[in-house]
Amino acid sequence: MQHLTKQVCVRLRPNLLGLLKHVTQARGEDISSFIRRALLKELAELSFLSQEERKALGLGGKLAPDRAANEDDLVSKGEKQQVEVSPF
């Protein structure tokens, strides 16, 4: 596992923070883990993660058809950037 060395501050509405605390407490996880997973899922949906990483996040290994076509366009233009991340 990679060491977490960078910190990001986020401002939230009080009701959103309350909901976040409620959900993470019910799941038995901390807020940071929840936010990291949500970020990874968003990056996966934007096609920045590998099929294996998508599968580990419970999103399946395959890209959605509309995303796959978009990814092919990016690869052919040489614009796609693979981001190496650890799921947690």
Summary of the structure (lengths in Angstrom):
residues: 88
radius of gyration: 15.5
end to end distance: 7.8
largest distance: 44.7
contacts: 167
relative contact order: 0.13
helix: 55%
strand: 0%
